[in-house]
């Protein structure tokens, strides 16, 4: 019986043995993982907020930090009915699907990538939820047909010179890097969302650890006297920013 490699957990190893019962195939994938290939891609799915979300190189791997954002939103909106939610840069659909599962809401989910949306649709089907998926580039086209109670986004925000894990080289760069301006997507979303955010609506973001003050300044220039809350992740970095349209 093959011994579990040191670089992988017992659970992940068991899942890989189930997926790759052929020893040669298992050895090949283990060698890739040893060389920083994401184990989540090798397994083919992740657990996100208690749901199974399929992942491959078409989408960013959902992070634990994003689960916390979802949890905060569910608690915030739990007593409200018939919500309209807009999820921008949806990727795998993990945010949209989790919110749809736990809230009374109609959800629109947007991404520039057809490939990402194809996988997000698979994930919606797997989890038995109906979501309206829309392919568009929100940097060029920010037109929608209704107003929303919640506009939420975990957009590309990694700086081009930022040190990142070796594993990220396998993830779609379009989902990680916005280009020279690391808060480009926040600017675009905040500037345009005022037209589409209901009174008492909320803008919710996952953000980079050094970006909160700059994003707050953008919001203050767009909204009149907005209530802005920044919260930290489990490593004590600024990670979540909420703008309340009061």
N, C-alpha and C positions, 0 to 999 in steps of 0.2 A: 504493500500500500504506500502510495506516495506521501511523503511528509509535507505538511503545510509550510510554505515559504514564510520567512520572518516578516516580510513586508506587507502582509495581508492578514486581515482578521479571520477568525474561525468562521464567522457567519458568511463573510464574502467568499471564503474558500469553498464552503459547502454549496453556496449558490452557483459558483463557477463550475463545480464538479457536476451539478445537475444540468447546467447549460451545455457543458463540453464533456460529455461522457467518454469521448475518444481521447486517450491519453496524449497522443501527438497534438491534437487540437488544443488540449488544456495546457500542455507545455508551451506551445506557441503564444497563447494569450497571456500566460504567466510571465513569459519573457518580455512581452510588450509592457505589461504592468510594471515590471521591475525597472523598465526604462521610461517610467513616468506616464504611461498611457492610463487615463482615468479608469479606475476599477468600475465606476458607475456605468461607463460606456460598455465595458466588457460584459457586465451583468445584464445591461440593457434597460434597467429601471432603477428608480430610487423611491424610498418612502418619503412623501412630503405631506405633512400635516395629516398623517394617517391614511393617505391615499397613495395608490401606485401610479407613478408618473414615468412613462417610458422616455428614455433619453438616448440620443446618439449624437454624432458629430454635427447634426443640423442645428442643435440648440445648446445653450448654456446649461450646465448642470445646476439644478436648484440647490441653493445653499440653506443651511440651518438658519442663518440670519433672516432670510426671507420668510421663513415660517413664523418668526416672531412678528414681522410686519403684518402678515395675514391674521395672526392671533389678535393683535391690537385692533385691527379693523373689525373683525367679527365681534369683539366685545363692545366696540364703539357703536356699531349699527345693529346690534342684536334685537333691540326693541322697535326697530323701524320696519315698515312693510312696503312692498311694491317699490323697491329701490331700483334706480337706474345706475349701473356701474360701467365705467369705461376703463379698461386695462390697456395701457400703452406699452409697446415693446414686450408683448406677452411671451415670446419664446415658446417654451414647452407648454404653456398654458397653465402652469401650476398655480399661479395666483388666481386667475379667473375661475378655474375649476374648484378650488378650495372655497372661494367666496360663494360661488353658486351653490355648493353643497350645504353651506351653513347659513345662508341668508335668503330672505325672500326678495329675489332680485332678477332683473333682466340684465344680462352682461354682454357688452360689446368688447371684443378683444382684438387689438390691432398689432400687426407686425409688418415690417418691410419684406421679410423673407417668406416666399411661398413655401420653401422647404420646411421652415420652422412651423408655419401654419398647418401644413399637412400633418406633421407630427402632433401638434396641439389638438387638431381635430380627432386624431386617433385616441389621444388621452381623454378628451371629452367623452368619446364613445365608451371607452373602457370604464369610465367612472359614472356613466349614465346621466350625463348632464347636457342640457342644450345651451350652447353659447353661439352668439353671432360673431364669427371670425371675419375680419376685414383686412385685406392686404393693402397697405399704403405706406408711403414715406411721410411721416408726420413733420419732417423738416421742410417739406415742400407742399404738403396738402393737409391742412388741419381743419377740414370741414366735416361737421357732423349734423345729424338731423334732429337732435333733441338735446335737452339739458340733463345733467347728471347729478346725482346725490354724492357720488364718489368718483373721482378721477385718480387712478393709482398707477404708479409706474416704478419699475426697477430698470432704468434705462442704461445704456452704455455710459460708464463714468470713470473708467480707469485711465489715468494719465499715460501718455505714450512712453515716458521714461520711468514709470513706476515699476518697482520690483514685484514680480508676481510669481506664483508657483509654476514649476516646470510643466505641470499638468495642463495649464491653460493653453499651451501651444496647440492642443488638439481641439479646443473649443472655438466656435466661430468668432473671429476677431471683430466682426461687425456688431456682435452682442456685448463686447467688452470695451472697445475703444471708440470714443466719439470723434477723435482727431485732436487738433491743436488746442481746442477749447474744451476742457474737461467738463464744463457745466453747460455745454451747448444744448443738450436735450432739456435740461431743467428750464433754461431761458425760454425755449420754444414752447414748452408745455405750459409754463406759468403765464406767459404773455398771451397765449391763445385760449387758455382754459377759462378766463374770466367770462367769456361769452357763453360758455357751455356749462358752467358750474351753477347749480341752483343756490338760492339763498339757504343758508345753513348747510351748504355742501362742504365737502372736504377734499383737499388735494393731499395725497399721501405718497411719499417717495422713500425708496432706499437710496442712500447717498454715500459718497466717498467720505472718508474720515476727516478730510481737510476742507470740505466744501460748504459746511453749514452756513458760515457767515456770509459767503458770497451769494448763496441761494436765498438766504433771508433778505438780503439787500434787493435782489431782483423782485421778490414778492412784495416788498414794501413799496417799490416803485410802480407796481401794477395794481395791487389791491389797496383800498383806502383803510388804513389802520387794521391790518389783518392780525388775527391771533395765530402766532407761529410757535410750535412746540418741536424741540429737537430732543430725541432720545438716543441713548447709547446702547450698543450691543453688549454681549457678554464679555467682551474684551475691553470694555470701557471706552470704545471709540464712538464718536458721533456716527450714527448709522441710519437714523430714521428722521424724517422731517414732515411735519403735518401743518398744513395751512387751512385755517377755518374761515370760510366765507360768511362771517357773521353779519 
